[in-house]
């Protein structure tokens, strides 16, 4: 194993004028770091000293078995504020990859993208667009896609115009101890099998935690557990790019399940989300285009189990005229929508004697929480509280365990 130390002071490569803005940024460091990434060999540790380093183009790594390590997410800062080339800050197409203890700021596109790799650890990394929520910000902060055996731990993601922490088309994933704030989607699990999302904080996003299945991707997803999270005050106005999936997320959404199966939500603190604590929807009511949706795609959320959460203060200021009118009509101007909203779509092909099989039901065992069936299949004509019809339990999902060298992390 080689350890490659990149010393900011000795090489005089730290950023200039970061505080006062009086001096031009020094871009000479980017060539040094990119060369180290291109020349890396399996087992290398590339260690970056404290300092703020400026880049005007993307970095990339395509070698397995490399660790990139800074001195802390507020000490080692890779700034892409003046980026003119590349779609990401750092693009990794490799396996057995670790990145930890640094920040990636103000990228033109995604901050950190890891694609088609196995055994990925992203730990104590901060991604941020420092100008606050803007549609012009990059789409994704931390973005592993088509990966297997993934650990995201202790990270911070701020200001993404799509998702701060996003895991897509992946398998065997743990997302724990992270903080996502002021993104459109705080944490999003999409078309992924076997994900555990726990001990995270999602606050001041448009939507706190999203569990989605989207059509026309390389795989569907199922078996996600969301537990022991704090999902608080996710009421930021949606600033996503028009036409993207998250552009339809209503501000004030705590957790959204969209067309995903075998989702378990328990032991979370879900507070102060203006539209609803939990929203359960099919593709048909999500505002997503159904063009090209293949017959093998399942658009219905099924096998959903909600229990033991602490939900409060939600539904008082729903986003959108329709939901606002519904709130006033059914619960009064000073009332609130129930904790759980469900669009009411079920798959008619799976019905048995007028009901879904027990294993496919939406089950709620959450003291004091009501479920409102929005009656979307009938044009929202007759929304009704339907908590009693969902008083059931499902077999609990097993914990996700990481394989191989990640097992002890």
TORSE-787336 format. One record per residue (C-alpha): residue number from 1; z, x, y. Coordinates in steps of 0.1 Angstrom, whole numbers. Example, Ala and Ser with C-alpha at 12.3 -4.5 7.8 and 13.67 -1.06 7.14 Angstrom:
- 1 / 78 / 123 / -45
- 2 / 71 / 137 / -11
REM end
This chain:
- 1 / 0 / 0 / 0
- 2 / -9 / 13 / 34
- 3 / 11 / 3 / 65
- 4 / -10 / 5 / 96
- 5 / 10 / 4 / 128
- 6 / -7 / -5 / 160
- 7 / 15 / 8 / 188
- 8 / 10 / -9 / 221
- 9 / 27 / 16 / 242
- 10 / 12 / 47 / 227
- 11 / -23 / 34 / 229
- 12 / -18 / 18 / 263
- 13 / -34 / -14 / 251
- 14 / -9 / -40 / 262
- 15 / -22 / -66 / 285
- 16 / -22 / -60 / 323
- 17 / -13 / -84 / 349
- 18 / 0 / -111 / 326
- 19 / 28 / -122 / 348
- 20 / 14 / -118 / 382
- 21 / -23 / -122 / 374
- 22 / -32 / -95 / 399
- 23 / -48 / -71 / 374
- 24 / -77 / -78 / 350
- 25 / -69 / -81 / 313
- 26 / -75 / -50 / 292
- 27 / -97 / -59 / 262
- 28 / -98 / -24 / 246
- 29 / -73 / -34 / 220
- 30 / -96 / -59 / 204
- 31 / -119 / -32 / 190
- 32 / -90 / -13 / 175
- 33 / -76 / -44 / 158
- 34 / -110 / -57 / 146
- 35 / -118 / -23 / 131
- 36 / -85 / -23 / 112
- 37 / -93 / -58 / 99
- 38 / -128 / -47 / 88
- 39 / -116 / -15 / 72
- 40 / -86 / -30 / 55
- 41 / -80 / -26 / 18
- 42 / -60 / -48 / -6
- 43 / -23 / -41 / -1
- 44 / -26 / -31 / 35
- 45 / 0 / -42 / 61
- 46 / -13 / -43 / 96
- 47 / 17 / -42 / 119
- 48 / 12 / -51 / 156
- 49 / 38 / -40 / 181
- 50 / 53 / -62 / 208
- 51 / 31 / -69 / 238
- 52 / 4 / -92 / 250
- 53 / -31 / -83 / 239
- 54 / -63 / -99 / 253
- 55 / -94 / -107 / 233
- 56 / -127 / -121 / 245
- 57 / -142 / -127 / 210
- 58 / -130 / -139 / 176
- 59 / -113 / -117 / 150
- 60 / -120 / -120 / 113
- 61 / -107 / -108 / 80
- 62 / -125 / -110 / 46
- 63 / -104 / -87 / 24
- 64 / -79 / -100 / -1
- 65 / -43 / -89 / -2
- 66 / -37 / -81 / 35
- 67 / -6 / -88 / 56
- 68 / -7 / -91 / 94
- 69 / 27 / -87 / 109
- 70 / 39 / -89 / 145
- 71 / 73 / -84 / 160
- 72 / 80 / -121 / 167
- 73 / 61 / -152 / 179
- 74 / 73 / -146 / 215
- 75 / 70 / -108 / 214
- 76 / 35 / -101 / 199
- 77 / 10 / -123 / 216
- 78 / -27 / -124 / 210
- 79 / -43 / -141 / 240
- 80 / -78 / -155 / 240
- 81 / -76 / -170 / 274
- 82 / -109 / -153 / 284
- 83 / -127 / -158 / 251
- 84 / -165 / -160 / 254
- 85 / -176 / -156 / 218
- 86 / -166 / -170 / 184
- 87 / -154 / -203 / 171
- 88 / -118 / -193 / 163
- 89 / -91 / -169 / 174
- 90 / -87 / -154 / 139
- 91 / -108 / -165 / 109
- 92 / -96 / -154 / 74
- 93 / -118 / -158 / 43
- 94 / -95 / -141 / 18
- 95 / -68 / -147 / -8
- 96 / -33 / -133 / -11
- 97 / -30 / -133 / 27
- 98 / 2 / -132 / 48
- 99 / 4 / -135 / 85
- 100 / 38 / -136 / 103
- 101 / 57 / -131 / 135
- 102 / 31 / -134 / 162
- 103 / 14 / -158 / 186
- 104 / -22 / -168 / 191
- 105 / -28 / -184 / 225
- 106 / -55 / -202 / 244
- 107 / -84 / -199 / 219
- 108 / -117 / -215 / 227
- 109 / -118 / -232 / 193
- 110 / -93 / -232 / 164
- 111 / -65 / -207 / 167
- 112 / -59 / -196 / 131
- 113 / -83 / -207 / 104
- 114 / -79 / -197 / 67
- 115 / -106 / -209 / 44
- 116 / -114 / -208 / 7
- 117 / -84 / -186 / -2
- 118 / -55 / -187 / -28
- 119 / -19 / -177 / -22
- 120 / -17 / -181 / 16
- 121 / 15 / -176 / 36
- 122 / 16 / -184 / 73
- 123 / 51 / -178 / 86
- 124 / 67 / -178 / 121
- 125 / 33 / -180 / 138
- 126 / 30 / -198 / 171
- 127 / -3 / -213 / 182
- 128 / -4 / -227 / 217
- 129 / -27 / -238 / 245
- 130 / -5 / -229 / 274
- 131 / -21 / -253 / 300
- 132 / -6 / -283 / 282
- 133 / -24 / -312 / 264
- 134 / -61 / -312 / 273
- 135 / -93 / -324 / 255
- 136 / -108 / -290 / 263
- 137 / -82 / -273 / 241
- 138 / -92 / -260 / 206
- 139 / -91 / -285 / 178
- 140 / -67 / -270 / 153
- 141 / -37 / -246 / 157
- 142 / -29 / -236 / 122
- 143 / -57 / -246 / 99
- 144 / -59 / -237 / 62
- 145 / -88 / -255 / 45
- 146 / -100 / -254 / 9
- 147 / -71 / -233 / -1
- 148 / -46 / -233 / -30
- 149 / -10 / -224 / -32
- 150 / -1 / -224 / 5
- 151 / 32 / -219 / 23
- 152 / 35 / -228 / 61
- 153 / 70 / -220 / 72
- 154 / 88 / -216 / 105
- 155 / 56 / -220 / 127
- 156 / 52 / -236 / 161
- 157 / 20 / -254 / 171
- 158 / 15 / -267 / 207
- 159 / -14 / -284 / 225
- 160 / -41 / -288 / 199
- 161 / -67 / -314 / 207
- 162 / -69 / -324 / 170
- 163 / -40 / -312 / 148
- 164 / -14 / -286 / 155
- 165 / -7 / -279 / 118
- 166 / -35 / -291 / 96
- 167 / -40 / -286 / 58
- 168 / -73 / -299 / 45
- 169 / -91 / -301 / 11
- 170 / -63 / -280 / -5
- 171 / -40 / -280 / -34
- 172 / -3 / -271 / -40
- 173 / 10 / -269 / -4
- 174 / 45 / -266 / 12
- 175 / 49 / -273 / 49
- 176 / 85 / -267 / 59
- 177 / 106 / -258 / 89
- 178 / 78 / -260 / 114
- 179 / 77 / -275 / 149
- 180 / 47 / -293 / 162
- 181 / 46 / -306 / 198
- 182 / 22 / -320 / 224
- 183 / -7 / -321 / 199
- 184 / -28 / -351 / 192
- 185 / -17 / -349 / 155
- 186 / 15 / -329 / 150
- 187 / 11 / -322 / 113
- 188 / -18 / -335 / 93
- 189 / -23 / -334 / 55
- 190 / -59 / -344 / 47
- 191 / -78 / -348 / 14
- 192 / -51 / -326 / -2
- 193 / -34 / -328 / -36
- 194 / 3 / -321 / -40
- 195 / 19 / -314 / -6
- 196 / 55 / -313 / 4
- 197 / 62 / -317 / 41
- 198 / 99 / -313 / 49
- 199 / 124 / -300 / 74
- 200 / 99 / -301 / 102
- 201 / 101 / -314 / 138
- 202 / 72 / -334 / 152
- 203 / 78 / -344 / 188
- 204 / 57 / -354 / 219
- 205 / 25 / -356 / 199
- 206 / 2 / -386 / 199
- 207 / 10 / -390 / 162
- 208 / 38 / -371 / 145
- 209 / 27 / -367 / 108
- 210 / -6 / -379 / 94
- 211 / -15 / -382 / 57
- 212 / -52 / -390 / 56
- 213 / -81 / -393 / 31
- 214 / -115 / -390 / 47
- 215 / -149 / -398 / 31
- 216 / -177 / -373 / 26
- 217 / -155 / -343 / 20
- 218 / -153 / -319 / -10
- 219 / -123 / -336 / -26
- 220 / -100 / -366 / -20
- 221 / -63 / -362 / -19
- 222 / -30 / -377 / -33
- 223 / 6 / -370 / -40
- 224 / 22 / -361 / -7
- 225 / 59 / -362 / 0
- 226 / 72 / -364 / 36
- 227 / 110 / -360 / 38
- 228 / 139 / -346 / 59
- 229 / 117 / -344 / 90
- 230 / 126 / -353 / 126
- 231 / 97 / -373 / 140
- 232 / 108 / -381 / 175
- 233 / 91 / -395 / 207
- 234 / 55 / -390 / 197
- 235 / 41 / -409 / 227
- 236 / 16 / -384 / 243
- 237 / -16 / -401 / 254
- 238 / -44 / -394 / 230
- 239 / -65 / -365 / 243
- 240 / -87 / -360 / 212
- 241 / -124 / -356 / 214
- 242 / -142 / -389 / 213
- 243 / -157 / -395 / 178
- 244 / -132 / -375 / 159
- 245 / -108 / -391 / 134
- 246 / -77 / -385 / 155
- 247 / -93 / -400 / 187
- 248 / -83 / -433 / 171
- 249 / -47 / -425 / 166
- 250 / -26 / -447 / 188
- 251 / 0 / -430 / 210
- 252 / 35 / -437 / 197
- 253 / 27 / -432 / 160
- 254 / 55 / -416 / 140
- 255 / 38 / -414 / 105
- 256 / 3 / -426 / 97
- 257 / -10 / -430 / 61
- 258 / -47 / -436 / 61
- 259 / -65 / -443 / 28
- 260 / -42 / -419 / 9
- 261 / -25 / -426 / -24
- 262 / 9 / -417 / -40
- 263 / 26 / -410 / -7
- 264 / 64 / -409 / -6
- 265 / 83 / -411 / 27
- 266 / 121 / -407 / 26
- 267 / 151 / -393 / 43
- 268 / 134 / -388 / 77
- 269 / 147 / -394 / 112
- 270 / 120 / -414 / 129
- 271 / 129 / -423 / 165
- 272 / 114 / -435 / 197
- 273 / 78 / -438 / 187
- 274 / 63 / -465 / 209
- 275 / 38 / -481 / 186
- 276 / 55 / -478 / 152
- 277 / 76 / -456 / 130
- 278 / 52 / -458 / 101
- 279 / 16 / -471 / 100
- 280 / -3 / -478 / 68
- 281 / -40 / -483 / 71
- 282 / -73 / -484 / 52
- 283 / -105 / -469 / 64
- 284 / -116 / -504 / 74
- 285 / -91 / -508 / 103
- 286 / -89 / -471 / 113
- 287 / -119 / -471 / 137
- 288 / -136 / -445 / 116
- 289 / -173 / -447 / 108
- 290 / -181 / -459 / 73
- 291 / -216 / -446 / 74
- 292 / -225 / -427 / 42
- 293 / -192 / -436 / 25
- 294 / -199 / -431 / -12
- 295 / -189 / -456 / -39
- 296 / -164 / -432 / -54
- 297 / -144 / -429 / -22
- 298 / -112 / -451 / -23
- 299 / -106 / -465 / 12
- 300 / -73 / -482 / 4
- 301 / -38 / -468 / 7
- 302 / -20 / -474 / -26
- 303 / 12 / -463 / -44
- 304 / 32 / -459 / -12
- 305 / 70 / -456 / -14
- 306 / 91 / -457 / 17
- 307 / 129 / -454 / 13
- 308 / 161 / -440 / 28
- 309 / 147 / -432 / 63
- 310 / 166 / -436 / 96
- 311 / 143 / -454 / 119
- 312 / 151 / -466 / 155
- 313 / 137 / -473 / 189
- 314 / 101 / -477 / 177
- 315 / 75 / -504 / 186
- 316 / 87 / -510 / 221
- 317 / 56 / -497 / 239
- 318 / 26 / -500 / 216
- 319 / -6 / -484 / 225
- 320 / -36 / -507 / 230
- 321 / -40 / -542 / 244
- 322 / -42 / -558 / 210
- 323 / -9 / -545 / 198
- 324 / 8 / -551 / 232
- 325 / -3 / -587 / 231
- 326 / 9 / -590 / 195
- 327 / 43 / -576 / 204
- 328 / 47 / -601 / 232
- 329 / 34 / -631 / 212
- 330 / 56 / -625 / 181
- 331 / 86 / -606 / 194
- 332 / 88 / -614 / 231
- 333 / 83 / -592 / 262
- 334 / 116 / -574 / 255
- 335 / 111 / -572 / 218
- 336 / 95 / -545 / 196
- 337 / 71 / -543 / 167
- 338 / 87 / -537 / 133
- 339 / 92 / -502 / 120
- 340 / 63 / -504 / 95
- 341 / 28 / -517 / 103
- 342 / 3 / -524 / 75
- 343 / -33 / -535 / 81
- 344 / -32 / -558 / 50
- 345 / -62 / -545 / 31
- 346 / -61 / -543 / -7
- 347 / -88 / -535 / -32
- 348 / -100 / -568 / -47
- 349 / -114 / -550 / -77
- 350 / -79 / -539 / -87
- 351 / -61 / -572 / -84
- 352 / -45 / -587 / -114
- 353 / -35 / -624 / -113
- 354 / -37 / -623 / -75
- 355 / -17 / -591 / -70
- 356 / -20 / -554 / -73
- 357 / -5 / -537 / -104
- 358 / 31 / -526 / -98
- 359 / 20 / -489 / -98
- 360 / -4 / -494 / -68
- 361 / 19 / -514 / -45
- 362 / 33 / -505 / -12
- 363 / 71 / -504 / -18
- 364 / 98 / -504 / 9
- 365 / 135 / -498 / 1
- 366 / 147 / -490 / 35
- 367 / 177 / -508 / 49
- 368 / 169 / -528 / 80
- 369 / 133 / -518 / 81
- 370 / 107 / -546 / 83
- 371 / 70 / -544 / 74
- 372 / 45 / -564 / 94
- 373 / 12 / -573 / 76
- 374 / -13 / -573 / 105
- 375 / -38 / -595 / 85
- 376 / -67 / -572 / 95
- 377 / -90 / -586 / 67
- 378 / -88 / -620 / 85
- 379 / -94 / -607 / 120
- 380 / -57 / -602 / 127
- 381 / -53 / -640 / 130
- 382 / -20 / -644 / 112
- 383 / 2 / -613 / 112
- 384 / 35 / -619 / 93
- 385 / 66 / -601 / 84
- 386 / 62 / -593 / 47
- 387 / 91 / -571 / 38
- 388 / 103 / -591 / 9
- 389 / 69 / -589 / -8
- 390 / 72 / -552 / -8
- 391 / 107 / -549 / -21
- 392 / 99 / -527 / -51
- 393 / 102 / -491 / -62
- 394 / 78 / -465 / -76
- 395 / 83 / -436 / -98
- 396 / 92 / -406 / -76
- 397 / 68 / -377 / -72
- 398 / 78 / -342 / -85
- 399 / 85 / -314 / -60
- 400 / 57 / -291 / -53
- 401 / 63 / -256 / -66
- 402 / 44 / -225 / -55
- 403 / 28 / -203 / -82
- 404 / 27 / -166 / -88
- 405 / 39 / -142 / -62
- 406 / 48 / -171 / -38
- 407 / 73 / -186 / -61
- 408 / 103 / -168 / -47
- 409 / 94 / -173 / -10
REM end
